[in-house]
Amino acid sequence: MQENKIRVLVVEDEASIRRFIKLNLETAGYEVGEAASGEDALELIETFSPDVVVLDLMLPGIDGLEVCRHIRGHTPEPLIIMLTAKSQDTDKIMGLELGADDYMVKPFNPFELIARIKAMLRRRDRFDTPKKVYTCGDLELDTDANKLLKDGYEVELTPTEYSLLKIFMENPGRALKRDELLNAVWGEDYFGDTKTLDVHIRRLREKIEENPSAPQYIKTVWGSGYRWQPESDRRPS
C-alpha cells in the first residue's frame, strides 16, 4: 500500500517547522520526504518523485525560487506550494511566475495546508477525465495524453496551466468570472486571492499566444474575468 500513497516533499531549513509539517502530513495519510536545503531538494526531486512539493522560499544556498525554476525546467508534473515568511506581493508573484501552483504565508495552520493539498490533488484528478481532444487554431489539447501541441510541437504546461486551458477550451466564447475560475480550478475551499489566477493566466498566455500583450485566445473581460475566443469569432488583423 505504501507505493500507492501520495508523496509530498517538504523543503524547509528550520527543522522544527519541517518536522511539524511532516508529522501533520503523515497523520493525514501522505508519504513524506524531507529536505533542509535547496541542494537536498533537487536530489530528492529525482529520487523521491513527489506528487506535491511544499517549498520554503528562504533556503540556505540554492533558494526556493531557484528550486522552483529547476523543477519547472525539467518537469511540469509536481504540484508546488511555496511557503514564505514575507507578505509582499512581489515574492508571491515571483514564485507563481516561476511555476508554483499556490503559496502560503507563514505562520499558517497545518490543516489549511492539508486542505490546499487535497484541493489541488482533487483538481488534478478531476481534470484527467473525461478524455477528449480540443482544437482551436494552432492549438491541440489531448486530454488522454495530457499534452498540448502548438503548430505540432509539444508545449509543457504545469498542472494548473493545464487545468485552466482545459476549462477555457471547454467553454469557448463564454465569459468566465475570476471567482468561477478559482472555484473550478483551485476548488471552492481556496483561501487565496485573484492575483494567483492572474499570474497563471499571464504564464499561460506566454506559452500559447503569438503576442501575449495582444492575446487572441484568452481575452480579458474587464472587471469580470476572462473569455476563450473561438477562432470563428476573431476579427482579421
MIKERO-823482 format. One record per residue: residue in three letters; residue number from 0; x, y, z of N, C-alpha, C in turn. Coordinates in nm, 3 decimals. Last residue first. Example, Ala and Ser with C-alpha at 12.3 -4.5 7.8 and 13.67 -1.06 7.14 Angstrom:
<atoms>
residu	num	npx	npy	npz	capx	capy	capz	cpx	cpy	cpz
SER	1	1.285	-0.225	0.708	1.367	-0.106	0.714	1.290	0.003	0.787;
ALA	0	1.319	-0.569	0.780	1.230	-0.450	0.780	1.320	-0.330	0.780;
</atoms>
This chain:
<atoms>
residu	num	npx	npy	npz	capx	capy	capz	cpx	cpy	cpz
SER	236	-0.681	4.064	-3.860	-0.594	4.176	-3.821	-0.546	4.251	-3.943;
PRO	235	-1.025	3.967	-3.848	-0.896	3.964	-3.918	-0.813	4.085	-3.879;
ARG	234	-1.162	3.871	-3.535	-1.161	3.965	-3.646	-1.026	3.957	-3.715;
ARG	233	-1.299	3.560	-3.432	-1.191	3.657	-3.435	-1.200	3.746	-3.557;
ASP	232	-1.481	3.359	-3.420	-1.525	3.491	-3.373	-1.417	3.597	-3.382;
SER	231	-1.360	3.124	-3.490	-1.460	3.177	-3.582	-1.505	3.318	-3.545;
GLU	230	-1.202	3.061	-3.270	-1.137	3.108	-3.393	-1.236	3.173	-3.487;
PRO	229	-1.322	3.186	-2.957	-1.323	3.087	-3.064	-1.264	3.145	-3.192;
GLN	228	-1.157	3.294	-2.680	-1.209	3.345	-2.806	-1.205	3.236	-2.913;
TRP	227	-1.243	3.265	-2.352	-1.171	3.197	-2.459	-1.236	3.235	-2.592;
ARG	226	-1.224	3.528	-2.117	-1.305	3.455	-2.214	-1.213	3.390	-2.318;
TYR	225	-1.224	3.636	-1.769	-1.159	3.605	-1.896	-1.254	3.526	-1.986;
GLY	224	-1.351	3.889	-1.564	-1.268	3.769	-1.572	-1.205	3.754	-1.708;
SER	223	-1.437	4.163	-1.473	-1.509	4.037	-1.452	-1.417	3.916	-1.451;
GLY	222	-1.310	4.391	-1.547	-1.395	4.398	-1.429	-1.466	4.268	-1.396;
TRP	221	-1.295	4.292	-1.883	-1.259	4.390	-1.781	-1.362	4.395	-1.669;
VAL	220	-1.195	4.005	-1.984	-1.326	4.069	-1.971	-1.313	4.165	-1.854;
THR	219	-0.929	3.927	-2.196	-0.969	3.981	-2.066	-1.108	4.042	-2.076;
LYS	218	-0.899	3.625	-2.381	-0.933	3.766	-2.377	-0.970	3.807	-2.234;
ILE	217	-0.699	3.399	-2.510	-0.754	3.432	-2.379	-0.775	3.583	-2.370;
TYR	216	-0.633	3.426	-2.799	-0.708	3.314	-2.740	-0.777	3.355	-2.609;
GLN	215	-0.495	3.653	-2.858	-0.603	3.614	-2.948	-0.690	3.503	-2.889;
PRO	214	-0.343	3.927	-2.680	-0.384	3.786	-2.691	-0.501	3.764	-2.786;
ALA	213	-0.112	4.113	-2.678	-0.234	4.130	-2.758	-0.293	3.991	-2.784;
SER	212	0.088	4.019	-2.524	0.035	4.150	-2.488	-0.089	4.186	-2.570;
PRO	211	0.162	3.777	-2.645	0.089	3.774	-2.517	0.029	3.908	-2.477;
ASN	210	0.145	3.679	-2.952	0.179	3.806	-2.888	0.100	3.815	-2.757;
GLU	209	0.080	3.412	-2.977	0.188	3.466	-3.059	0.238	3.597	-3.000;
GLU	208	0.015	3.215	-2.685	-0.016	3.330	-2.770	0.106	3.370	-2.853;
ILE	207	0.104	3.013	-2.516	0.015	2.978	-2.627	-0.010	3.091	-2.725;
LYS	206	0.279	3.108	-2.320	0.306	2.979	-2.382	0.223	2.952	-2.507;
GLU	205	0.179	3.343	-2.227	0.316	3.343	-2.279	0.349	3.214	-2.352;
ARG	204	-0.067	3.257	-2.125	-0.062	3.337	-2.248	0.077	3.337	-2.311;
LEU	203	0.024	3.134	-1.892	-0.038	3.054	-1.998	-0.037	3.129	-2.130;
ARG	202	0.114	3.354	-1.746	0.208	3.249	-1.785	0.152	3.163	-1.899;
ARG	201	-0.130	3.490	-1.713	-0.019	3.554	-1.784	0.083	3.450	-1.832;
ILE	200	-0.271	3.303	-1.562	-0.321	3.341	-1.695	-0.209	3.404	-1.776;
HIS	199	-0.117	3.309	-1.330	-0.122	3.186	-1.410	-0.176	3.212	-1.550;
VAL	198	-0.172	3.571	-1.245	-0.035	3.532	-1.278	-0.034	3.406	-1.364;
ASP	197	-0.448	3.557	-1.197	-0.397	3.647	-1.300	-0.254	3.611	-1.341;
LEU	196	-0.463	3.372	-0.981	-0.522	3.342	-1.111	-0.460	3.427	-1.220;
THR	195	-0.332	3.522	-0.781	-0.282	3.390	-0.820	-0.334	3.353	-0.958;
LYS	194	-0.500	3.740	-0.752	-0.366	3.761	-0.809	-0.306	3.629	-0.856;
THR	193	-0.728	3.667	-0.618	-0.731	3.659	-0.764	-0.596	3.686	-0.828;
ASP	192	-0.617	3.470	-0.330	-0.685	3.581	-0.395	-0.670	3.569	-0.546;
GLY	191	-0.687	3.173	-0.127	-0.604	3.279	-0.181	-0.686	3.390	-0.245;
PHE	190	-0.823	2.952	-0.043	-0.809	3.061	0.054	-0.736	3.182	-0.004;
TYR	189	-1.074	2.732	-0.169	-0.948	2.803	-0.190	-0.943	2.927	-0.102;
ASP	188	-1.291	2.568	-0.166	-1.231	2.597	-0.036	-1.098	2.670	-0.050;
GLU	187	-1.358	2.518	-0.426	-1.440	2.614	-0.353	-1.382	2.652	-0.218;
GLY	186	-1.070	2.504	-0.646	-1.166	2.445	-0.552	-1.238	2.551	-0.471;
TRP	185	-0.910	2.581	-0.854	-0.848	2.568	-0.722	-0.940	2.503	-0.619;
VAL	184	-1.091	2.562	-1.073	-0.953	2.514	-1.085	-0.888	2.489	-0.949;
ALA	183	-1.343	2.655	-0.997	-1.332	2.540	-1.086	-1.192	2.478	-1.084;
ASN	182	-1.289	2.876	-0.834	-1.363	2.762	-0.780	-1.344	2.637	-0.864;
LEU	181	-1.152	3.039	-1.019	-1.086	2.997	-0.894	-1.156	2.875	-0.836;
LEU	180	-1.354	3.077	-1.209	-1.231	3.006	-1.245	-1.157	2.956	-1.122;
GLU	179	-1.536	3.221	-1.055	-1.577	3.095	-1.117	-1.455	3.011	-1.155;
ASP	178	-1.392	3.448	-0.991	-1.434	3.357	-0.883	-1.474	3.221	-0.938;
ARG	177	-1.367	3.559	-1.251	-1.249	3.516	-1.175	-1.287	3.417	-1.066;
LYS	176	-1.603	3.432	-1.495	-1.564	3.523	-1.388	-1.444	3.467	-1.312;
LEU	175	-1.591	3.389	-1.832	-1.575	3.317	-1.706	-1.525	3.414	-1.599;
ALA	174	-1.784	3.415	-2.111	-1.710	3.496	-2.013	-1.710	3.421	-1.880;
ARG	173	-1.746	3.191	-2.382	-1.817	3.223	-2.258	-1.729	3.305	-2.165;
GLY	172	-1.600	3.110	-2.599	-1.689	3.225	-2.614	-1.759	3.268	-2.488;
PRO	171	-1.581	2.772	-2.496	-1.544	2.876	-2.592	-1.648	2.986	-2.600;
ASN	170	-1.523	2.580	-2.276	-1.625	2.686	-2.269	-1.592	2.800	-2.366;
GLU	169	-1.314	2.412	-2.301	-1.445	2.350	-2.284	-1.558	2.453	-2.291;
MET	168	-1.105	2.585	-2.300	-1.138	2.522	-2.428	-1.270	2.447	-2.421;
PHE	167	-1.104	2.657	-2.025	-1.127	2.758	-2.129	-1.174	2.692	-2.258;
ILE	166	-1.045	2.414	-1.905	-1.175	2.475	-1.878	-1.206	2.585	-1.978;
LYS	165	-0.785	2.373	-2.013	-0.894	2.278	-2.040	-1.030	2.343	-2.014;
LEU	164	-0.637	2.583	-1.907	-0.657	2.574	-2.052	-0.774	2.482	-2.084;
LEU	163	-0.645	2.517	-1.631	-0.703	2.642	-1.681	-0.733	2.632	-1.831;
SER	162	-0.508	2.272	-1.630	-0.646	2.279	-1.583	-0.716	2.404	-1.634;
TYR	161	-0.254	2.354	-1.725	-0.333	2.254	-1.799	-0.481	2.264	-1.760;
GLU	160	-0.176	2.524	-1.519	-0.194	2.577	-1.654	-0.279	2.483	-1.738;
THR	159	-0.157	2.335	-1.311	-0.253	2.445	-1.303	-0.280	2.505	-1.440;
PRO	158	0.048	2.160	-1.398	-0.088	2.110	-1.373	-0.193	2.221	-1.369;
THR	157	0.224	2.336	-1.665	0.213	2.291	-1.527	0.072	2.235	-1.506;
LEU	156	0.308	2.226	-1.994	0.221	2.303	-1.905	0.232	2.247	-1.764;
GLU	155	0.500	2.239	-2.284	0.490	2.188	-2.147	0.406	2.283	-2.062;
VAL	154	0.397	2.168	-2.602	0.418	2.278	-2.509	0.400	2.224	-2.368;
GLU	153	0.506	2.007	-2.899	0.453	1.997	-2.763	0.493	2.118	-2.679;
TYR	152	0.404	2.109	-3.223	0.511	2.093	-3.125	0.453	2.095	-2.983;
GLY	151	0.194	2.168	-3.391	0.251	2.034	-3.396	0.361	2.007	-3.296;
ASP	150	0.116	2.422	-3.321	0.179	2.402	-3.452	0.250	2.268	-3.459;
LYS	149	0.123	2.291	-3.011	0.109	2.420	-3.079	0.187	2.411	-3.209;
LEU	148	-0.030	2.057	-2.797	0.052	2.081	-2.916	0.019	2.218	-2.972;
LEU	147	-0.036	1.928	-2.474	-0.074	2.039	-2.561	0.024	2.049	-2.676;
LYS	146	-0.153	1.642	-2.298	-0.049	1.705	-2.380	-0.109	1.816	-2.465;
ASN	145	-0.271	1.412	-2.181	-0.235	1.531	-2.101	-0.127	1.612	-2.172;
ALA	144	-0.365	1.215	-2.339	-0.220	1.215	-2.318	-0.175	1.328	-2.226;
ASP	143	-0.630	1.287	-2.321	-0.594	1.148	-2.297	-0.445	1.137	-2.265;
THR	142	-0.647	1.548	-2.397	-0.663	1.520	-2.254	-0.637	1.374	-2.220;
ASP	141	-0.479	1.741	-2.604	-0.514	1.599	-2.595	-0.525	1.562	-2.448;
LEU	140	-0.527	2.028	-2.769	-0.514	1.978	-2.632	-0.568	1.836	-2.626;
GLU	139	-0.380	2.219	-3.006	-0.450	2.091	-2.990	-0.422	2.037	-2.850;
LEU	138	-0.366	2.525	-3.186	-0.356	2.452	-3.060	-0.437	2.322	-3.065;
ASP	137	-0.402	2.697	-3.391	-0.282	2.613	-3.398	-0.264	2.529	-3.272;
GLY	136	-0.749	2.685	-3.362	-0.636	2.746	-3.430	-0.519	2.651	-3.440;
CYS	135	-0.820	2.437	-3.146	-0.856	2.576	-3.174	-0.735	2.642	-3.238;
THR	134	-0.943	2.130	-3.013	-0.859	2.203	-3.109	-0.913	2.344	-3.126;
TYR	133	-0.928	1.868	-2.780	-0.983	2.000	-2.812	-0.887	2.069	-2.909;
VAL	132	-1.007	1.538	-2.724	-0.911	1.626	-2.790	-0.983	1.756	-2.826;
LYS	131	-1.062	1.361	-2.415	-1.109	1.426	-2.536	-0.996	1.509	-2.595;
LYS	130	-1.177	1.188	-2.133	-1.072	1.204	-2.232	-1.130	1.262	-2.361;
PRO	129	-1.324	1.363	-1.847	-1.316	1.258	-1.946	-1.210	1.288	-2.052;
THR	128	-1.015	1.352	-1.651	-1.125	1.285	-1.720	-1.236	1.387	-1.747;
ASP	127	-0.830	1.508	-1.523	-0.777	1.397	-1.601	-0.887	1.329	-1.683;
PHE	126	-0.947	1.689	-1.362	-0.919	1.734	-1.498	-0.851	1.627	-1.582;
ARG	125	-0.960	1.549	-1.124	-1.083	1.585	-1.193	-1.056	1.622	-1.337;
ASP	124	-0.694	1.533	-1.044	-0.765	1.411	-1.081	-0.890	1.441	-1.161;
ARG	123	-0.643	1.806	-0.990	-0.561	1.732	-1.086	-0.634	1.608	-1.136;
ARG	122	-0.835	1.857	-0.793	-0.839	1.929	-0.919	-0.761	1.854	-1.025;
ARG	121	-0.743	1.692	-0.591	-0.877	1.670	-0.648	-0.888	1.736	-0.784;
LEU	120	-0.498	1.818	-0.544	-0.500	1.681	-0.594	-0.636	1.646	-0.654;
MET	119	-0.584	2.066	-0.445	-0.500	2.060	-0.565	-0.503	1.921	-0.627;
ALA	118	-0.723	1.984	-0.215	-0.795	2.054	-0.323	-0.716	2.047	-0.453;
LYS	117	-0.514	1.873	-0.064	-0.627	1.789	-0.106	-0.702	1.852	-0.223;
ILE	116	-0.361	2.105	-0.025	-0.304	1.991	-0.097	-0.416	1.901	-0.149;
ARG	115	-0.541	2.258	0.126	-0.497	2.304	-0.006	-0.440	2.190	-0.089;
ALA	114	-0.563	2.103	0.356	-0.683	2.131	0.276	-0.644	2.176	0.136;
ILE	113	-0.300	2.116	0.450	-0.355	1.986	0.408	-0.478	2.006	0.320;
LEU	112	-0.293	2.390	0.513	-0.200	2.334	0.415	-0.255	2.202	0.362;
GLU	111	-0.488	2.398	0.712	-0.510	2.473	0.588	-0.419	2.420	0.478;
PHE	110	-0.366	2.249	0.904	-0.488	2.195	0.846	-0.525	2.269	0.717;
PRO	109	-0.157	2.412	0.986	-0.126	2.292	0.907	-0.250	2.230	0.843;
ASN	108	-0.181	2.757	0.946	-0.242	2.642	1.011	-0.213	2.518	0.927;
PHE	107	0.122	2.952	0.938	-0.004	2.906	0.881	-0.053	2.785	0.961;
PRO	106	0.324	3.252	0.962	0.282	3.120	1.009	0.146	3.082	0.950;
LYS	105	0.377	3.217	0.606	0.399	3.171	0.743	0.374	3.284	0.842;
VAL	104	0.156	3.198	0.337	0.241	3.287	0.416	0.253	3.231	0.558;
MET	103	0.160	2.997	0.046	0.107	3.021	0.180	0.207	3.107	0.256;
TYR	102	0.061	2.944	-0.299	0.154	2.991	-0.196	0.082	3.002	-0.063;
ASP	101	0.061	2.745	-0.602	-0.006	2.817	-0.494	0.101	2.863	-0.395;
ASP	100	0.220	2.651	-0.804	0.076	2.644	-0.822	0.000	2.725	-0.718;
ALA	99	0.510	2.796	-0.957	0.442	2.743	-0.838	0.291	2.747	-0.861;
GLY	98	0.633	2.916	-1.177	0.562	2.791	-1.197	0.501	2.729	-1.074;
LEU	97	0.733	3.166	-1.168	0.829	3.059	-1.194	0.763	2.922	-1.203;
GLU	96	0.512	3.312	-1.096	0.568	3.333	-1.230	0.664	3.220	-1.267;
LEU	95	0.489	3.236	-0.829	0.388	3.192	-0.926	0.438	3.205	-1.069;
GLY	94	0.715	3.369	-0.725	0.702	3.224	-0.716	0.603	3.169	-0.816;
MET	93	0.645	3.635	-0.784	0.765	3.577	-0.842	0.760	3.424	-0.839;
ILE	92	0.416	3.670	-0.627	0.404	3.673	-0.772	0.525	3.610	-0.838;
LYS	91	0.525	3.660	-0.369	0.423	3.564	-0.410	0.419	3.554	-0.563;
ASP	90	0.699	3.878	-0.378	0.751	3.744	-0.350	0.652	3.637	-0.396;
THR	89	0.525	4.092	-0.428	0.630	4.061	-0.524	0.685	3.921	-0.503;
ASP	88	0.358	4.121	-0.209	0.303	4.059	-0.328	0.413	4.018	-0.426;
GLN	87	0.494	4.045	0.109	0.492	4.130	-0.008	0.441	4.053	-0.129;
SER	86	0.519	3.892	0.332	0.382	3.916	0.288	0.376	4.001	0.161;
LYS	85	0.737	3.620	0.413	0.716	3.756	0.367	0.573	3.772	0.317;
ALA	84	0.779	3.366	0.454	0.756	3.444	0.576	0.726	3.588	0.540;
THR	83	0.633	3.121	0.241	0.713	3.241	0.259	0.677	3.309	0.390;
LEU	82	0.614	2.836	0.040	0.599	2.891	0.174	0.687	3.013	0.188;
MET	81	0.443	2.718	-0.249	0.553	2.795	-0.192	0.516	2.843	-0.052;
ILE	80	0.362	2.415	-0.376	0.311	2.519	-0.286	0.431	2.588	-0.224;
ILE	79	0.328	2.244	-0.677	0.421	2.317	-0.591	0.345	2.422	-0.510;
LEU	78	0.294	1.923	-0.819	0.227	2.043	-0.772	0.318	2.112	-0.671;
PRO	77	0.505	1.782	-1.073	0.470	1.802	-0.931	0.391	1.930	-0.908;
GLU	76	0.523	1.813	-1.380	0.434	1.723	-1.305	0.404	1.763	-1.161;
PRO	75	0.683	1.931	-1.562	0.566	2.008	-1.520	0.481	1.934	-1.417;
THR	74	1.039	1.929	-1.536	0.914	1.854	-1.537	0.798	1.943	-1.495;
HIS	73	1.249	2.111	-1.573	1.270	1.970	-1.602	1.141	1.889	-1.610;
GLY	72	1.178	2.362	-1.502	1.262	2.348	-1.620	1.280	2.204	-1.663;
ARG	71	1.046	2.324	-1.266	0.964	2.353	-1.383	1.046	2.347	-1.513;
ILE	70	1.272	2.279	-1.102	1.167	2.177	-1.117	1.089	2.200	-1.245;
HIS	69	1.412	2.523	-1.128	1.473	2.397	-1.173	1.366	2.291	-1.196;
ARG	68	1.234	2.704	-1.014	1.274	2.722	-1.153	1.331	2.591	-1.209;
CYS	67	1.230	2.602	-0.753	1.108	2.603	-0.833	1.140	2.615	-0.981;
VAL	66	1.495	2.657	-0.682	1.447	2.519	-0.683	1.322	2.507	-0.769;
GLU	65	1.486	2.934	-0.695	1.573	2.862	-0.788	1.534	2.714	-0.796;
LEU	64	1.309	2.985	-0.485	1.276	3.029	-0.621	1.358	2.954	-0.724;
GLY	63	1.446	2.885	-0.260	1.325	2.821	-0.308	1.285	2.861	-0.449;
ASP	62	1.808	2.890	-0.323	1.683	2.929	-0.257	1.562	2.863	-0.323;
ILE	61	2.100	2.729	-0.248	2.001	2.743	-0.355	1.865	2.774	-0.292;
GLY	60	2.187	2.850	0.060	2.240	2.804	-0.069	2.142	2.833	-0.180;
PRO	59	1.895	2.813	0.265	2.039	2.836	0.251	2.089	2.783	0.118;
LEU	58	1.582	2.961	0.166	1.663	2.844	0.196	1.810	2.880	0.188;
MET	57	1.281	3.091	0.150	1.411	3.129	0.204	1.487	3.005	0.248;
LEU	56	1.052	2.948	0.062	1.119	3.045	-0.025	1.261	3.073	0.019;
ASP	55	0.980	2.601	0.085	1.008	2.728	0.152	1.085	2.820	0.058;
LEU	54	0.742	2.400	-0.058	0.875	2.458	-0.081	0.890	2.594	-0.013;
VAL	53	0.615	2.101	-0.106	0.591	2.215	-0.017	0.726	2.282	0.000;
VAL	52	0.519	1.931	-0.386	0.637	1.987	-0.320	0.592	2.107	-0.238;
VAL	51	0.364	1.626	-0.479	0.348	1.763	-0.429	0.479	1.805	-0.363;
ASP	50	0.462	1.389	-0.567	0.343	1.441	-0.634	0.322	1.588	-0.600;
PRO	49	0.818	1.323	-0.602	0.699	1.367	-0.528	0.583	1.406	-0.619;
SER	48	1.058	1.141	-0.632	0.950	1.161	-0.729	0.819	1.205	-0.663;
PHE	47	1.291	1.074	-0.506	1.167	1.056	-0.430	1.044	1.068	-0.520;
THR	46	1.495	1.134	-0.690	1.489	1.001	-0.628	1.356	0.971	-0.559;
GLU	45	1.453	1.397	-0.790	1.485	1.287	-0.881	1.459	1.151	-0.818;
ILE	44	1.400	1.542	-0.564	1.306	1.553	-0.676	1.327	1.436	-0.771;
LEU	43	1.629	1.502	-0.415	1.510	1.424	-0.382	1.401	1.434	-0.489;
GLU	42	1.804	1.689	-0.532	1.836	1.546	-0.536	1.712	1.461	-0.513;
LEU	41	1.676	1.926	-0.473	1.698	1.891	-0.613	1.731	1.743	-0.628;
ALA	40	1.686	1.922	-0.190	1.558	1.917	-0.260	1.576	1.872	-0.405;
ASP	39	1.955	1.955	-0.133	1.889	1.829	-0.098	1.758	1.812	-0.174;
GLU	38	1.979	2.220	-0.228	2.058	2.113	-0.289	1.995	1.976	-0.260;
GLY	37	1.813	2.363	-0.057	1.779	2.354	-0.198	1.852	2.242	-0.267;
SER	36	1.760	2.183	0.252	1.828	2.281	0.167	1.782	2.263	0.024;
ALA	35	1.634	1.984	0.381	1.666	2.102	0.461	1.733	2.211	0.379;
ALA	34	1.365	1.773	0.304	1.488	1.835	0.256	1.510	1.964	0.334;
GLU	33	1.179	1.470	0.326	1.227	1.594	0.386	1.354	1.642	0.318;
GLY	32	0.870	1.311	0.229	1.015	1.323	0.224	1.056	1.459	0.277;
VAL	31	0.590	1.120	0.319	0.657	1.249	0.325	0.809	1.233	0.318;
GLU	30	0.280	1.005	0.223	0.420	0.965	0.238	0.504	1.092	0.224;
TYR	29	-0.022	1.090	0.403	0.073	1.108	0.294	0.208	1.046	0.327;
GLY	28	-0.211	1.087	0.609	-0.201	0.972	0.520	-0.105	0.985	0.404;
ALA	27	-0.220	1.272	0.806	-0.325	1.282	0.704	-0.314	1.172	0.599;
THR	26	0.013	1.212	0.937	-0.113	1.182	1.005	-0.230	1.185	0.908;
GLU	25	0.188	1.320	0.751	0.185	1.175	0.770	0.057	1.132	0.840;
LEU	24	0.130	1.592	0.789	0.105	1.530	0.659	0.099	1.378	0.671;
ASN	23	0.212	1.629	1.055	0.072	1.652	1.018	0.038	1.587	0.884;
LEU	22	0.487	1.567	1.034	0.400	1.492	1.124	0.254	1.506	1.084;
LYS	21	0.576	1.766	0.852	0.586	1.623	0.819	0.491	1.541	0.904;
ILE	20	0.539	2.000	1.000	0.464	1.980	0.876	0.461	1.832	0.841;
PHE	19	0.723	1.945	1.205	0.582	1.969	1.238	0.495	1.947	1.115;
ARG	18	0.961	1.928	1.065	0.910	1.808	1.132	0.762	1.822	1.169;
ARG	17	0.982	2.195	0.976	0.980	2.084	0.880	0.919	1.958	0.943;
ILE	16	0.996	2.337	1.215	0.883	2.360	1.124	0.869	2.242	1.028;
SER	15	1.237	2.236	1.317	1.113	2.223	1.395	0.990	2.241	1.307;
ALA	14	1.430	2.299	1.118	1.397	2.160	1.149	1.264	2.146	1.222;
GLU	13	1.425	2.513	0.857	1.403	2.510	1.002	1.348	2.374	1.042;
ASP	12	1.422	2.471	0.581	1.551	2.463	0.652	1.535	2.462	0.804;
GLU	11	1.223	2.269	0.380	1.220	2.373	0.484	1.347	2.360	0.567;
VAL	10	1.029	2.095	0.183	1.160	2.160	0.173	1.158	2.281	0.266;
VAL	9	0.871	1.796	0.160	0.873	1.919	0.239	1.014	1.975	0.238;
LEU	8	0.698	1.618	-0.077	0.833	1.658	-0.037	0.825	1.792	0.035;
VAL	7	0.466	1.363	-0.074	0.484	1.507	-0.054	0.627	1.531	-0.007;
ARG	6	0.288	1.123	-0.254	0.418	1.161	-0.198	0.430	1.313	-0.192;
ILE	5	0.015	0.918	-0.184	0.060	1.044	-0.243	0.189	1.085	-0.174;
LYS	4	0.058	0.562	-0.191	0.037	0.687	-0.120	0.083	0.806	-0.203;
ASN	3	0.128	0.330	-0.310	0.012	0.398	-0.364	-0.016	0.531	-0.295;
GLU	2	0.334	0.217	-0.173	0.368	0.277	-0.300	0.250	0.353	-0.361;
GLN	1	0.207	0.113	0.054	0.292	0.232	0.069	0.315	0.301	-0.064;
MET	0	0.082	-0.121	0.000	0.000	0.000	0.000	0.085	0.126	0.000;
</atoms>
